[in-house]
Amino acid sequence: MPNILVSYKHNSRLSAAERRRRHNFNNAHKKHRVIVENALGALKMRFKLLNNRLRVHKKNIGDIFFTCYILHNFLLNTGTPLRPFGEQE
C-alpha cells in the first residue's frame, strides 16, 4: 500500500549508531501507532458504519473519516459521552 510507514527490520550488519537510530524510530512508531489505533477505535464505536465495508469510491474514504473526526470532536467538546451515534441513554 502506498503511503504506509512501517518500522525497520532488524539488521545486525548496521553500525551501532544506525541500529540505535532505527531502534528509536521503531519505538516512536509503536507509540504513535497505538494512538492512531485508539482514535480509530473511538470513531468505530461512535459511528458503526465504519465497522462495515464502506461501499464508496476510494477517493471519498478520506472525506468520510475526516467528517467523522469533525463530528466526533464536536460531540466531545459539547460533552456528549462516547457511545454509538443515535443510541439513547
C-alpha positions, 0 to 999 in steps of 0.5 A: 500500500502506498503511503504506509510507514512501517518500522525497520527490520532488524539488521545486525550488519548496521553500525551501532549508531544506525541500529540505535537510530532505527531502534528509536524510530521503531519505538516512536512508531509503536507509540504513535501507532497505538494512538492512531489505533485508539482514535480509530477505535473511538470513531468505530464505536461512535459511528458503526458504519465504519465497522462495515465495508464502506461501499464508496469510491476510494477517493471519498474514504478520506472525506468520510473519516475526516467528517467523522473526526469533525463530528466526533470532536464536536460531540466531545467538546459539547460533552456528549459521552462516547457511545454509538451515534443515535443510541439513547441513554 
